[in-house]
Amino acid sequence: MDILRTHPMVIVGGILQENPFFVPPDEFLRELRGRRDLRR
């Protein structure tokens, strides 16, 4: 799911469209850091 969230556009059924699951890079990295901190 994380891979899907890093791309602003996706191909679904052969059609290029906006990705409703896209997360801007800064927000995504902040979330990853938060996950890492929870595991410590």
Residue pairs with C-beta under 8 A, 6 or more apart in sequence:
1 21
2 28
4 10
4 19
4 21
5 19
5 21
5 22
5 23
5 28
6 22
6 23
6 25
6 28
7 19
7 22
8 18
8 19
8 22
9 16
9 17
9 18
9 19
10 16
10 17
10 18
10 19
11 17
23 31
